[in-house]
């Protein structure tokens, strides 16, 4: 099993999206391999000095799941009510194998 980080970017106006939030959260709660999920907190972004920043909508979320493959994650996340309803502007899925901490995917890696 591998660990995947899924980043969602949402529209600035989430009025309609919030109507299906209970369905989205129920879906996430029943998701096999869910490690963590939640929206980013507005106003708490920090960028390193001199970094060129890209203006992104203020609403987004990070979801961490364990799954067999990227293909499995992509197929599963097609069923997310937010995705299916068109409420996700951008979805980035990356395999993430942390060598340190409680979510260590492969303890033999030994590097960050």
MIPADREN-253155 format. One line per field, with one value per atom (N, C-alpha, C): residue number from 1; x, y, z; atom name. Coordinates in steps of 0.05 Angstrom, whole numbers, plus 5000, padded with zeros to 4 digits. Example, Ala and Ser with C-alpha at 12.3 -4.5 7.8 and 13.67 -1.06 7.14 Angstrom:
2
num <- c(1:1:1:2:2:2)
X <- c(5264:5246:5264:5257:5273:5258)
Y <- c(4886:4910:4934:4955:4979:5001)
Z <- c(5156:5156:5156:5142:5143:5157)
atomo <- c(N:CA:C:N:CA:C)
***
This chain:
112
num <- c(1:1:1:2:2:2:3:3:3:4:4:4:5:5:5:6:6:6:7:7:7:8:8:8:9:9:9:10:10:10:11:11:11:12:12:12:13:13:13:14:14:14:15:15:15:16:16:16:17:17:17:18:18:18:19:19:19:20:20:20:21:21:21:22:22:22:23:23:23:24:24:24:25:25:25:26:26:26:27:27:27:28:28:28:29:29:29:30:30:30:31:31:31:32:32:32:33:33:33:34:34:34:35:35:35:36:36:36:37:37:37:38:38:38:39:39:39:40:40:40:41:41:41:42:42:42:43:43:43:44:44:44:45:45:45:46:46:46:47:47:47:48:48:48:49:49:49:50:50:50:51:51:51:52:52:52:53:53:53:54:54:54:55:55:55:56:56:56:57:57:57:58:58:58:59:59:59:60:60:60:61:61:61:62:62:62:63:63:63:64:64:64:65:65:65:66:66:66:67:67:67:68:68:68:69:69:69:70:70:70:71:71:71:72:72:72:73:73:73:74:74:74:75:75:75:76:76:76:77:77:77:78:78:78:79:79:79:80:80:80:81:81:81:82:82:82:83:83:83:84:84:84:85:85:85:86:86:86:87:87:87:88:88:88:89:89:89:90:90:90:91:91:91:92:92:92:93:93:93:94:94:94:95:95:95:96:96:96:97:97:97:98:98:98:99:99:99:100:100:100:101:101:101:102:102:102:103:103:103:104:104:104:105:105:105:106:106:106:107:107:107:108:108:108:109:109:109:110:110:110:111:111:111:112:112:112)
X <- c(5017:5000:5018:5008:5022:5004:5017:5002:5001:4977:4973:4962:4972:4962:4945:4920:4902:4896:4903:4897:4875:4855:4832:4834:4827:4823:4794:4780:4752:4746:4722:4715:4714:4718:4717:4690:4669:4641:4633:4631:4624:4595:4578:4550:4536:4537:4524:4538:4564:4580:4574:4569:4564:4538:4520:4495:4500:4521:4527:4550:4559:4581:4574:4550:4544:4549:4541:4546:4576:4591:4620:4633:4625:4637:4628:4604:4596:4612:4616:4633:4661:4673:4700:4701:4682:4682:4682:4669:4668:4690:4709:4731:4752:4756:4777:4804:4821:4848:4850:4828:4829:4847:4867:4885:4877:4871:4864:4851:4834:4821:4812:4816:4806:4813:4798:4803:4827:4840:4861:4848:4861:4851:4858:4838:4842:4860:4878:4894:4918:4925:4947:4969:4971:4991:5017:5039:5065:5082:5095:5112:5140:5160:5188:5195:5214:5222:5232:5224:5233:5218:5200:5186:5164:5162:5141:5116:5095:5070:5050:5035:5014:4987:4972:4946:4927:4919:4901:4875:4853:4829:4835:4822:4829:4819:4802:4790:4804:4812:4824:4825:4833:4834:4856:4864:4883:4871:4873:4863:4886:4891:4912:4898:4905:4894:4916:4910:4927:4912:4926:4914:4935:4925:4943:4958:4944:4956:4944:4958:4947:4921:4920:4896:4872:4877:4855:4846:4865:4858:4841:4850:4836:4808:4805:4778:4760:4771:4756:4747:4765:4758:4740:4736:4715:4688:4684:4659:4654:4673:4670:4647:4627:4605:4615:4636:4647:4658:4673:4684:4662:4644:4623:4604:4601:4584:4597:4623:4637:4646:4649:4657:4687:4702:4731:4743:4757:4769:4794:4809:4834:4838:4848:4854:4882:4899:4926:4929:4938:4941:4971:4984:5012:5017:5033:5042:5061:5058:5074:5083:5109:5120:5138:5126:5142:5160:5186:5204:5204:5192:5192:5163:5158:5133:5113:5089:5070:5058:5062:5051:5072:5094:5116:5105:5110:5101:5121:5147:5168:5191:5193:5212:5241:5245:5272:5283:5266:5275:5297:5291:5310:5319:5305:5312:5287:5290:5267:5266)
Y <- c(4976:5000:5025:5045:5071:5092:5115:5138:5159:5171:5191:5217:5239:5265:5276:5283:5294:5323:5342:5370:5379:5391:5403:5433:5446:5475:5480:5495:5500:5528:5532:5559:5579:5604:5625:5626:5624:5624:5595:5586:5559:5555:5574:5573:5548:5542:5518:5492:5493:5470:5462:5481:5475:5459:5461:5446:5416:5408:5379:5371:5389:5382:5357:5354:5329:5304:5304:5281:5276:5298:5296:5284:5294:5284:5255:5248:5220:5202:5211:5196:5192:5214:5213:5194:5196:5180:5150:5142:5114:5106:5124:5118:5099:5076:5058:5071:5070:5081:5110:5123:5152:5156:5173:5180:5207:5227:5253:5269:5288:5305:5331:5353:5378:5401:5423:5447:5462:5477:5495:5518:5529:5552:5578:5594:5620:5638:5653:5673:5662:5637:5625:5615:5627:5619:5634:5621:5633:5625:5644:5640:5648:5634:5641:5667:5682:5707:5704:5721:5721:5701:5686:5666:5680:5672:5682:5666:5680:5666:5668:5647:5645:5650:5668:5674:5650:5638:5616:5623:5611:5615:5608:5622:5618:5592:5578:5553:5529:5511:5486:5466:5442:5421:5401:5386:5365:5340:5318:5292:5272:5257:5237:5209:5192:5165:5144:5120:5097:5080:5072:5057:5040:5021:5004:5018:5037:5049:5076:5091:5117:5113:5092:5087:5082:5067:5063:5089:5106:5132:5149:5150:5166:5155:5129:5117:5123:5120:5124:5154:5172:5200:5212:5196:5204:5204:5188:5185:5206:5223:5244:5262:5267:5285:5313:5323:5349:5348:5327:5324:5319:5300:5293:5317:5334:5358:5381:5379:5401:5423:5416:5437:5437:5422:5422:5435:5457:5471:5456:5445:5432:5410:5387:5364:5355:5354:5344:5319:5297:5272:5265:5261:5254:5230:5212:5191:5203:5196:5208:5186:5182:5160:5172:5182:5195:5175:5181:5163:5167:5188:5194:5199:5194:5201:5177:5182:5161:5149:5162:5152:5140:5131:5120:5098:5101:5081:5059:5066:5046:5054:5041:5048:5044:5029:5024:5047:5066:5089:5106:5114:5128:5155:5168:5195:5212:5238:5256:5268)
Z <- c(5000:5000:5000:4987:4985:4997:5004:5014:4992:4989:4969:4982:4972:4980:4957:4963:4943:4952:4934:4940:4922:4935:4920:4921:4900:4899:4893:4910:4907:4896:4886:4877:4901:4895:4916:4929:4913:4924:4928:4952:4959:4967:4962:4971:4962:4936:4926:4935:4936:4945:4973:4991:5019:5022:5003:5004:5003:4990:4988:5006:5023:5042:5058:5069:5084:5068:5042:5025:5021:5017:5013:5038:5061:5087:5092:5087:5090:5072:5047:5028:5039:5048:5059:5083:5101:5125:5119:5098:5090:5071:5066:5048:5060:5049:5059:5056:5076:5074:5081:5089:5095:5120:5117:5139:5152:5135:5144:5121:5128:5108:5121:5107:5117:5099:5102:5087:5099:5082:5091:5105:5125:5140:5127:5122:5109:5125:5112:5125:5140:5136:5150:5131:5108:5088:5093:5089:5092:5068:5057:5034:5041:5031:5036:5022:5034:5023:4995:4977:4949:4932:4943:4928:4911:4886:4869:4876:4884:4891:4869:4867:4847:4861:4850:4862:4858:4880:4879:4894:4887:4903:4932:4951:4979:4990:4976:4987:4975:4993:4984:5007:5000:5021:5014:5035:5032:5043:5028:5036:5034:5054:5054:5056:5037:5036:5031:5040:5034:5013:4992:4970:4956:4940:4925:4902:4889:4865:4860:4843:4834:4819:4802:4787:4806:4828:4847:4860:4867:4879:4859:4834:4814:4810:4808:4804:4828:4852:4876:4878:4872:4876:4854:4833:4813:4826:4848:4861:4883:4889:4909:4900:4917:4909:4901:4913:4905:4877:4870:4844:4823:4829:4811:4806:4826:4823:4810:4803:4790:4809:4835:4855:4861:4846:4849:4824:4828:4805:4795:4815:4808:4828:4818:4835:4829:4849:4846:4863:4851:4866:4864:4887:4887:4906:4897:4916:4936:4961:4982:5001:5002:5019:5040:5062:5083:5097:5099:5113:5143:5153:5182:5191:5216:5228:5229:5239:5243:5217:5195:5170:5152:5163:5147:5129:5104:5084:5082:5083:5080:5098:5122:5142:5132:5111:5102:5085:5077:5060:5074:5099:5115:5105:5087:5079:5075:5076:5073:5046)
atomo <- c(N:CA:C:N:CA:C:N:CA:C:N:CA:C:N:CA:C:N:CA:C:N:CA:C:N:CA:C:N:CA:C:N:CA:C:N:CA:C:N:CA:C:N:CA:C:N:CA:C:N:CA:C:N:CA:C:N:CA:C:N:CA:C:N:CA:C:N:CA:C:N:CA:C:N:CA:C:N:CA:C:N:CA:C:N:CA:C:N:CA:C:N:CA:C:N:CA:C:N:CA:C:N:CA:C:N:CA:C:N:CA:C:N:CA:C:N:CA:C:N:CA:C:N:CA:C:N:CA:C:N:CA:C:N:CA:C:N:CA:C:N:CA:C:N:CA:C:N:CA:C:N:CA:C:N:CA:C:N:CA:C:N:CA:C:N:CA:C:N:CA:C:N:CA:C:N:CA:C:N:CA:C:N:CA:C:N:CA:C:N:CA:C:N:CA:C:N:CA:C:N:CA:C:N:CA:C:N:CA:C:N:CA:C:N:CA:C:N:CA:C:N:CA:C:N:CA:C:N:CA:C:N:CA:C:N:CA:C:N:CA:C:N:CA:C:N:CA:C:N:CA:C:N:CA:C:N:CA:C:N:CA:C:N:CA:C:N:CA:C:N:CA:C:N:CA:C:N:CA:C:N:CA:C:N:CA:C:N:CA:C:N:CA:C:N:CA:C:N:CA:C:N:CA:C:N:CA:C:N:CA:C:N:CA:C:N:CA:C:N:CA:C:N:CA:C:N:CA:C:N:CA:C:N:CA:C:N:CA:C:N:CA:C:N:CA:C:N:CA:C:N:CA:C:N:CA:C:N:CA:C:N:CA:C:N:CA:C:N:CA:C:N:CA:C:N:CA:C:N:CA:C:N:CA:C:N:CA:C:N:CA:C)
***
